Amino acid sequence: MRYKETGQVHLEFHRTTNGTIAYLRERYGEAFLEEAFRRTARDVYRAIHNDLKRGDPEQLLEHWSYYFDREGGEYQIDRHEDEIVMTVTRCPAIAYLESQGIEIDPAFCQQTVVINETLGEGSPFEITTQVLGGGRCVQTIRRKP
């Protein structure tokens, strides 16, 4: 997997991400922020996006598992015939921000929603994210009809 950091976990990254999202949203607006997320999906996660376009979701699943395991997230991945569902019951980013008393920007989880949607573009998959609140969500990779 290309996206695998093995050094010390720096959960302060989540504080920086939250602050950056807040700044971009307040200063430049929601449309700008969404485009920044789309560019992240297309440029930063290019290898995952290319695999998805070829019909292979495994690198995305490995990416999800690696980072949730590494940061102590709680989740379950279930594979079904036409879809793969990751149910998150404890997002490590949200948990860290809450443990530090940091107000979570309203658009924080939107990064996951938009990045997943964009990763699915041009692929045989639709990737959706249902944000449930409290660090919980359901991310689904489903083959397009």
C-alpha positions as CSV (number, residue, x, y, z in Angstrom):
1,M,0.0,0.0,0.0
2,R,1.4,3.4,-1.0
3,Y,-0.3,5.4,1.8
4,K,1.4,3.8,4.8
5,E,3.2,5.9,7.4
6,T,5.1,3.9,10.0
7,G,6.5,6.6,12.2
8,Q,5.1,7.9,15.5
9,V,1.4,8.6,15.4
10,H,0.9,12.4,15.6
11,L,-2.8,12.8,16.4
12,E,-2.2,16.6,16.4
13,F,-2.6,16.2,12.6
14,H,-6.4,16.0,13.3
15,R,-6.3,19.3,15.1
16,T,-4.5,20.9,12.2
17,T,-6.9,19.4,9.7
18,N,-9.9,20.6,11.7
19,G,-8.4,24.1,11.9
20,T,-7.6,24.2,8.2
21,I,-11.1,23.1,7.3
22,A,-12.6,25.8,9.5
23,Y,-10.3,28.5,8.0
24,L,-11.0,27.5,4.4
25,R,-14.7,27.2,5.0
26,E,-15.0,30.6,6.7
27,R,-12.6,32.5,4.5
28,Y,-13.3,31.0,1.0
29,G,-16.7,29.2,1.4
30,E,-18.1,25.7,1.1
31,A,-17.5,25.4,-2.7
32,F,-13.8,26.1,-2.3
33,L,-13.5,23.6,0.5
34,E,-15.3,20.9,-1.5
35,E,-13.0,21.5,-4.4
36,A,-10.0,21.1,-2.0
37,F,-11.4,17.8,-0.9
38,R,-11.9,16.7,-4.5
39,R,-8.3,17.6,-5.4
40,T,-7.1,15.6,-2.4
41,A,-9.0,12.5,-3.7
42,R,-7.7,12.9,-7.2
43,D,-4.1,14.0,-6.5
44,V,-3.1,12.8,-3.1
45,Y,-4.9,9.5,-3.3
46,R,-4.3,9.0,-7.0
47,A,-3.1,5.3,-6.7
48,I,-6.3,4.4,-4.8
49,H,-8.4,6.2,-7.3
50,N,-6.6,4.5,-10.2
51,D,-7.2,1.1,-8.6
52,L,-10.9,1.9,-8.1
53,K,-11.1,2.9,-11.8
54,R,-9.7,-0.5,-12.7
55,G,-12.4,-2.1,-10.5
56,D,-10.2,-3.0,-7.5
57,P,-11.3,-1.6,-4.1
58,E,-8.6,-3.5,-2.1
59,Q,-6.1,-0.6,-1.7
60,L,-8.9,1.7,-0.3
61,L,-10.0,-1.0,2.1
62,E,-6.4,-1.6,3.2
63,H,-6.0,2.2,3.7
64,W,-9.1,2.4,5.8
65,S,-8.1,-0.6,8.0
66,Y,-4.5,0.5,8.4
67,Y,-5.3,4.0,9.7
68,F,-8.2,3.0,11.9
69,D,-6.2,0.2,13.4
70,R,-3.1,2.4,13.8
71,E,-5.0,5.2,15.6
72,G,-7.3,3.0,17.7
73,G,-10.5,3.5,15.8
74,E,-13.4,1.1,16.2
75,Y,-15.0,-0.2,13.0
76,Q,-16.1,-3.3,11.2
77,I,-15.9,-4.1,7.5
78,D,-18.5,-6.4,6.0
79,R,-18.3,-7.8,2.5
80,H,-21.5,-8.6,0.7
81,E,-22.1,-9.7,-2.9
82,D,-22.4,-6.2,-4.4
83,E,-21.1,-3.9,-1.7
84,I,-18.5,-3.5,1.1
85,V,-19.7,-1.7,4.2
86,M,-17.4,-0.1,6.8
87,T,-19.3,0.8,9.9
88,V,-17.4,3.2,12.2
89,T,-18.4,3.3,15.8
90,R,-15.4,5.4,17.0
91,C,-13.6,7.7,14.6
92,P,-10.1,8.3,16.0
93,A,-10.0,11.8,14.6
94,I,-13.2,12.8,16.3
95,A,-12.3,11.0,19.5
96,Y,-9.0,12.8,19.7
97,L,-10.5,16.3,19.0
98,E,-13.2,15.7,21.6
99,S,-10.6,14.5,24.2
100,Q,-8.7,17.7,23.7
101,G,-11.9,19.9,24.1
102,I,-11.6,21.1,20.5
103,E,-14.7,22.3,18.8
104,I,-15.1,20.1,15.7
105,D,-15.8,22.2,12.6
106,P,-19.2,21.4,11.0
107,A,-17.5,20.5,7.8
108,F,-14.9,18.1,9.3
109,C,-16.7,14.9,8.3
110,Q,-17.5,16.4,4.9
111,Q,-13.9,15.6,3.9
112,T,-14.7,11.9,4.1
113,V,-18.0,12.3,2.2
114,V,-16.5,14.3,-0.7
115,I,-13.2,12.3,-0.9
116,N,-15.2,9.0,-1.0
117,E,-17.6,10.3,-3.7
118,T,-14.7,11.6,-5.8
119,L,-12.7,8.4,-5.4
120,G,-15.7,6.6,-7.0
121,E,-15.9,8.9,-10.0
122,G,-14.9,7.2,-13.2
123,S,-14.9,3.8,-11.5
124,P,-17.4,1.0,-11.5
125,F,-18.1,1.9,-7.8
126,E,-20.3,4.4,-6.0
127,I,-18.8,5.3,-2.6
128,T,-21.1,6.9,-0.1
129,T,-20.7,8.0,3.5
130,Q,-23.6,8.4,5.9
131,V,-22.4,10.6,8.8
132,L,-24.3,9.6,12.0
133,G,-22.6,12.0,14.4
134,G,-20.6,11.4,17.5
135,G,-17.7,9.9,15.5
136,R,-19.9,7.3,13.8
137,C,-20.5,6.8,10.1
138,V,-21.2,4.2,7.5
139,Q,-19.0,4.1,4.4
140,T,-20.2,1.9,1.6
141,I,-18.5,0.8,-1.6
142,R,-21.2,-0.4,-4.0
143,R,-20.9,-1.6,-7.6
144,K,-22.8,0.7,-9.9
145,P,-25.7,-1.0,-11.8
